[in-house]
Every structure is written in structure tokens, then in C-alpha cells.
Amino acid sequence: MNQVGKRYVCAECSTQIMCVKPGAGSFVCCGAEMQLESAKPLPSSD
């Protein structure tokens, strides 16, 4: 199941997409399933 509002990235070409509608299945790019992009760390507020 795709997660609405989440970014998916292709491991081969670095293409990024954002899911805007829920649904079954998966995103595919360059012949492989795209992976959910991990959250980037926030800068420290020292």
C-alpha cells in the first residue's frame, strides 16, 4: 500500500515522486520497485 504524502526514490537514477493518492501496488522505475525515502535529520538548534 502506498503512503500518501510520502516520497519514493529510485535507487538507480535518483528519480523522486510523491504519493498523492492511496492505492494498492507499488511504484516502479528502471525496472525495480522504488523505495520509501527516509527522513532527513533536522539541523541542531544549539
C-alpha positions as CSV (number, residue, x, y, z in Angstrom):
1,M,0.0,0.0,0.0
2,N,1.4,3.4,-1.0
3,Q,1.6,6.0,1.8
4,V,0.0,9.4,0.9
5,G,2.3,12.4,1.4
6,K,5.5,10.2,1.3
7,R,8.4,10.5,-1.1
8,Y,9.6,7.5,-3.0
9,V,13.1,7.4,-4.7
10,C,14.7,5.2,-7.4
11,A,17.9,3.6,-6.3
12,E,19.4,3.7,-9.8
13,C,18.5,7.1,-11.3
14,S,17.5,9.0,-8.1
15,T,14.1,10.0,-9.5
16,Q,11.8,11.1,-6.7
17,I,8.0,11.1,-6.6
18,M,5.4,12.0,-4.0
19,C,2.3,9.8,-3.5
20,V,-0.9,11.9,-3.7
21,K,-3.5,9.2,-3.8
22,P,-3.6,6.0,-1.7
23,G,-3.8,2.6,-3.5
24,A,-2.5,-0.9,-3.8
25,G,0.6,-1.7,-5.7
26,S,4.0,-0.2,-5.9
27,F,5.9,2.5,-7.8
28,V,8.5,1.1,-10.3
29,C,11.3,2.9,-12.0
30,C,14.3,1.5,-14.0
31,G,12.7,-2.0,-13.7
32,A,12.9,-2.0,-9.9
33,E,10.5,-1.1,-7.1
34,M,11.0,2.4,-5.7
35,Q,11.9,2.8,-2.0
36,L,10.3,5.0,0.6
37,E,12.7,7.9,1.2
38,S,14.0,8.2,4.8
39,A,13.6,11.4,6.7
40,K,16.5,13.8,6.7
41,P,17.8,14.8,10.1
42,L,16.9,18.3,11.2
43,P,19.7,20.8,11.9
44,S,20.6,21.3,15.6
45,S,19.3,24.4,17.3
46,D,22.2,25.0,19.7
